[in-house]
Amino acid sequence: MLSKILTILRKISKIIAENDDQAQVLDEIVKVLSKNLDAEVCSIYIYDEEANELVLSATCGLNSDLVGKVRLKPGEGVTGTAFKSGEIVNISNPEKHPRYKFVRGSGEERYKSFLSVPLTVSGRCVGVLNLQNAGDVPFTLSITDVVKSVCTQIANLIISSKMLKVLASESEPGAKGLARKQKQVIVRGVSANVGIAVGTAVIYVKRDYFAEIKLEKTIDDSKEILLLEHAIKAARKETSELGRKAVSLISEADASIFDVHILFLDDKTLLDAIKLKISEGYTVESSLKLVNDDYQKKFSRLQEQIFREKALDLKDVLLRIYKIVRSIRGAETKSEIEVEHSRQIIFTNELLPSDLFKMPIDKIAGIVCERGGATAHVAILARALNIPAIMGAKDTISQVRANDEVILDCHAENVYIRPSENVRAHFRDLLALTSSEPDDSLLDKDSVTEDGTEISLRANISLISETSVLRRYGAKGIGLYRTEFLFMIREYMPSEDSQYQVYLKIFKEVKGEEVTVRVLDIGADKPLPYVKIPQEDNPVLGWRGIRVLLSQKELFKTQLRAILRAGAQGRLKILFPMVSCVSQMIETRQVLSEVESELHAKNIPHSDNYKVGMMLEVPSVIFSIEEFLEYVDFMSIGTNDLIQYSFAVDRGNEMVSSLFNPLHPSFLKIISHIGHVFKSYPGKGLAMCGEMAGNPYAIPFIIGAGIRDLSMGPKSIPPVKRVLRAYTVKECEDLLDEVVSLHNPESVECVVKQSFIRKGLKNLI
């Protein structure tokens, strides 16, 4: 049976490779299946999502004139019944079936046996394959098993070979082959990385190998155990190679994702579970399937999302072992990853870290994944590789066709499939502002206003690898180094020395420029596997930031020691997140003092001239700035959270996300008030590190408010510098005074655009 399956699959693969005409591909496939399965009729129906109909797309044995014309609703006829239920229908005398529907002119009335098999892959049904014969007995179990195995591959081929797009492009009879206008679709997910990506869709439906495995017994369990041990050894080697590739692409710290895989491969409990199944008489493949299914159920019952996501890592490891076992046995496991052109956006049901490293990274413009969240390892890798990514975009694959134009907006967490002209125009403007090519004409020019006031433009980074672009975009140091990812990619808290080595690299890379290190900001959407954070009704308003650190003193002190030690090699500023009351800052200074005393006592070199700062992102701070300034040297405005808390708006909630706007006059009043307070404290620093700092439209108002230290994504620096150099401080102050009396952000934006035109900045509008 296996040889027959492989023969059919090889023939189908050859057909796909040798034919560009997709209709011809289908015609050849049904001929191959009819001949090799001894069936007088073979037909393929493909599901048209927009029309919600199954369309006869190819047939061998029935009237071919009906191709494209016969359409069935899900549940209609035997074919529609198989599609809707997702179950095989294998019957004789189909006219007696309660849902039977006679198709006039098809010639099917003389065929008395009917096998209808859903074309399903990873839970998604894309069509139905039918076999018919003149005999009045159902098809044999062996034929049914072959068809089931082949159908999974055909479903993959239908998706990957663009047949669904061809189907969707067919219009009314008489206009066949003409492209039918497709409507724009907007899908929401969770942003795993910042950025905007424009490209064409590539659909990568992950084969569920474990679902395809049929349980088989062995007569020689000792041979199977030996095979397993060989495969595990090879899997360790392959995992190490993937880790080395990760190191070459990102950094030593980021590649530790694959440490998790090594831990699984060394996990005695896991390996013993596989061996136990083998000792019970199962083959290695069947044992891997049984253990995977068991562990996936256990993971799914865990409440914390971050632990549930570890199920993907385990599955990745077990699949690696499975493929190696199949290779040793001489069976093929064809690569599913085909990214041929540049600027392609991968749409997938799930993506494993090893999948990503097997892809041509330079050709991937973005990733859209139906499963997973911002803490999944593949999400962290996407950030490390600077690939815009949206996770948890449910039911996306059913709405996209191969080669569809796609715009990925990770700021608003939207995926635009077949975007309208208005959307295209909007993003053309945004992409012009954040072009991958920096404006060389500004690189050597100072970041000053037209009247010579110096403005510090620094970079926000999360990974060591990002330091390589600082000089390219003209960043003067790092205004916000987020340390979360260093913690999130590990299954255990990083040691003081491992943290120290990473921080030290940061200071060495910037070569004497200022570095603001924000201590660990976890909680809400950034949990850690080794810090138990309870389920909360409102996690954004709950146990996060400094609140967590002050209750986890050992974790807090370990990080502070590493930061202070590395800071001896440069100009250090330490930033504390989510401070909402003065008592928290007093306690934080006490912890910091204790850490310094410990380092002094042990004669460990460390920074002794660093500056202490806090994030200004909670409204309660705005009305007590003077009190906080007794305990800090500077504040940095985190506009993302400050807007969220000021307007009581969750920007991830599409019903209210439109209210999240940094140009709202009320928010500009808040920024103006903060700047006014700081004018009375010339010795204290005021910075801004939220997304607003990189928004060219907001720059005149930020400068008008008296803020002279900005930190942003490196690519935002050139357009921001261009705006700065076009305005005097007085002009910025006047603009701010003008807009705070307006009533909505649209009016503010109109004022900015008119001002940009007068200043010769029309290209930034």
Buried (B, 14 or more C-beta within 10 A) or exposed (E): EEEBBEEBBEBBEEBBEEBEEBBEBBBBBBBBBBEBBEBBBBBBBBBBEEEEBBBBBBBBBBBEEBBBEBBBBBBBBBBBBBBBEEEBBBBBEBEEBEBBBEBEEBBBEEBBBBBBBBBBBBEBBBBBBBBBBEEEEBBEEEBBBBBBBBBBBBBBBBBBBBBBBBBBBBEEEEEEEEEEEBEBBBBBBBBBBBBBBBBBBBBBBBBBBBEEBEEEEBEEBEEBBEBBEBBBEBBBEBBEEBBEBBBEBBBBBBBBBBBBBBBBBEEEEBBEBBBEBBBEBBBBBBBBBBBBEEBBEEBEEEEBBBBBBBBBBBBBBBBBBBBBBBEEEEEEBEEBBEBEEEEBBBBBBBBBBBBBBBBEBEBBBBBBBBBBBBBBBBBBBBBBBBBBBBBBBEEBBBBBBBBBBBBBBBEBBBBBBBBEEEBBEBBEEEBEBBEEEBBEEBBEEBBEBBEEBEBBBBBBBBBBBBBEBBBBBBBBBBBBBBBBBBBBBBBEBBEBEBBBBBBBBBBBBBEEBBBBBBBBBBBBBBBBBEBEBEEEEEBBEBBBBBBBBBEBEEBBBBBBBBBBBBBBBBBBBBBBBBBBBBEBBEBBBEBBEEBBEBBEEEEEEBBEEBBBBBBBBBEEBBEEBEEBBEBBBBBBBBBBBBBBBBBEBBBBEEEEBEBBBBBBBBBBBBBBBBBEBBEEEEEBBBBBBBBBBBBBBBBBBBBBBBBBBBBBBBBBBBBBBBBBBBBBBEBBBBBBEBBBEBEEBEBBBEBBBEBBEEBEBEEBB
